[in-house]
C-alpha cells in the first residue's frame, strides 16, 4: 500500500474545489465523463498510429447508480492508468495529462477535451469519497486502486481489475443525494453529453409492459456520436437540418433558413445556426445557442463568442480554440474569441446576401420574419451594418420590396427637395394614415411601410448612412411642406383674420389630456383636405425612442404636440372665414384698435427704460395697468369669437373630421360628432 499527500500548494485546495472551482456543482458529471471520453479517444488514437496493437473491443462509457451503496460510477475501456500515471496525473493537481498527450499526438488527437487537469477533482464537489479502479492498456501493467475522502491524504493499493480502462466511483455526500436519482442523472447526461463522440450508456432502454416500465436488453445510449454539425454540408439534406433543429429546439416552428459553419483556419470552428421566426415583441434570449468544445457541452451563455444581435439565432457552435477558464463555464476575452465572433458575423451576412441575390422572391417572403434580426444587427454591429446595407430590404405601402440602393434610385427624381435633400416618406399604419398616404401618392411620391419597434432607431441609422437624406412620416406635415419643391407660398391673411380663425378652431378642439394644438395656415390646392392634423417628426420620434430608452424619459413626459393646418384655398374654409369676419368685424375691430394702442403704450414704457435701471413706481403701475388691459382685451376677443364658433356646426365638423382621421376623436366628443353628422343630414 502507498500512502501520501496530494501535491498541492495549500491544504485548503479541497474546500476551494468543493465550493468555488465550478459555478454549478452539476458540472462534475460532465468533467468526469469527459475524462472517460478522453481516455477512450486516446486509445483510439494510439491504435490508429500503431502504438497500440491490441483489440479495442467495446469502447463505450457506462454510467451506473447504486442507491444502496450511495455511489455513482463512470466506467470506460480507454487507456487506463498505472500507479505511476495516477501519481503523476491525479496526485499532482493541475498537471494535465491531456495537454501532454496532445503535444505528442497533436496531428491525431483532435478530440482531447481536458485543458487543466482539474476535471477529475470536480467529483469532490458532490462526493465524500472518490475511488479510482484502473488497469492500463500497457502490456504487463498491474491494476491499481486509489481512494481519497476529500483531504490531501490518499491511499493507493494494487487492484484486482481485470478489464482495461478506469472506473471512477463517487460516494455521493448527504447534501447531494439528488445525484443518485435516475431522472436527475438522465437529465444531466442529455444536457452535457448529448453529442459526445463516444457512446454514453445509462442503463437499459425501457418499454411499457403490464402497467409499468421494464428494462429491455438494449443499451440506453444517451448521445449521438456524429452530430449534424460534424458532417459535411454536401452530405446533408434539408430534412436533416430540420430534424436536428427540432431535436435541439422542440416545439418550435420550422426555421426560415440556416448556416452551416465549417472552418479550420486560422481557428477550428463548426456549427449550425438557424434563423427562427422572430415576432415583433422580440426578446434577446441568451440560451438559444449552445457552445460545445469537441462535442462536449460547455455553456449556453455565449456572450463574446457570438455578437449580441445573433442571440436571436438558435443552434450550436463547436470549437476547441475558444479559451475557457478552469470551470469551462465562462468564456475569456482574448483575440481568438474576437476573431471567431468576426468570422461568424461575416459568415451570417454572406449567407443572407447570397439568399437575397439568388433567391430574391423567397427572401422577400421571409423578410418580415428576419427584419428585426437584421435591423438589430445593423444597429449594434458596424461591420454587419456595412454588409447588410447591400441586402436589407425596404417595403412600401403597396407591399413591394426594394434593396436600399434600388429604392434610392426609384425616388431620387421625385422626392429630392429644393435644397437637394432626398426625402424618404414612410407610414407605420396604412389604415390610420391612409389619407396622408393617398395625398403623397397623388403627388407621384412613394411611401415606405415601417411599423417595427426598431424602426425609430433604424430610421436614424439610415439617415446617418445615406448622405443628404431625411425620413419623414407621411403625416408629419402637409405633403407640400414635407417635400418642398419651391419656395413656400405664405397664406395671405391679415392679423384680424388670423386671430379670428385661430381662436375659432382652437376653441372647438375637445379636451384631450396633455395634447396641445397649434393652428397654422397654408394655401394648399382646392382639392386638398380643408383641415389637416400633423405631428412634428422630431418630437414624435423623440417620444417613440423615449418609450424604449428610459434615459430619454424627459421627452416621454412632454405633451403630444399637433399642428392643425387650415387650407385657406379650400372653398369651405374660405366661406367660414368670410362669414366669421363679416359677423365679428364690428366687435373685434374696435378691440383690435384698442389692443394696438395699449401694446404701443407698453412698448413705449419699455423703450423709455434706459441702462436696465428699475422703473419708478408710477411707471411700474402704468406698465402693469396696460398689461392687464391688454390681457382683458384679448380675453374679450376670445370670448366673442368662441361664443360665435360654438354656434358654427361647420367649424366643429371640420375639427372633428380632422381628429377622426387621426384616431384622436373619442368618447363624448365622438358621440357628439355622430349626432351632429345626423343632424346636418
Secondary structure, DSSP 8 states (H G I E B T S, - for coil): -EEEE-B-S-TTHHHHHHHTSSSSTTHHHHHHHHHHHHHHHHHHHHHHTTS--S------EEEEEETTTTEEEEEE-SS---HHHHHHHTSBTT--HHHHHHHHSTTT-TT---SSS-TGGGGGGTEEEEEEEEE-SSTT---EEEEE-SSSEEEEEE----SSEEEEEEEE-GGGGGGG-HHHHHHHHHHHSTT-SS-EEEEEEEEEETTEEEEEEEEEE---SS-GGGS-GGG--HHHHHHHHHHHSTT----SEEEEEEE-SSS-EEEEEEE----SS----SSSEEEEETTEEEES--BTTB-GGGGGSEEEEE-TTS-B-TTSSSB--SHHHHHHHHHHHHHHHHHHHHHHHH-HHHHHHHHHHHHHHHHHHHHH-HHHHHHHTTT-EEEBTTS-EEEHHHHHHHHTTTSB-TTS-EEEEEES-TTTTHHHHHHHHHTT--EEE--STTHHHHHHHHHHHSTTEEEEETTSS-HHHHT--S--------HHHHHHHHHHHHHTS---TT-EEEEEEE---TTS-SEEEEE-HHHHHHHHHHHH-GGGHHHHHS--EEEEEEETTSHHHHHHHHHHHHHHHHHHHHHHHHHHHHHHHHHHHHHH--TT----HHHHHHHHHHHHHHHHHHHHHHHHHHHHHHT-HHHHHHHHHHHHHTT---HHHHHHHHHHHHHH-
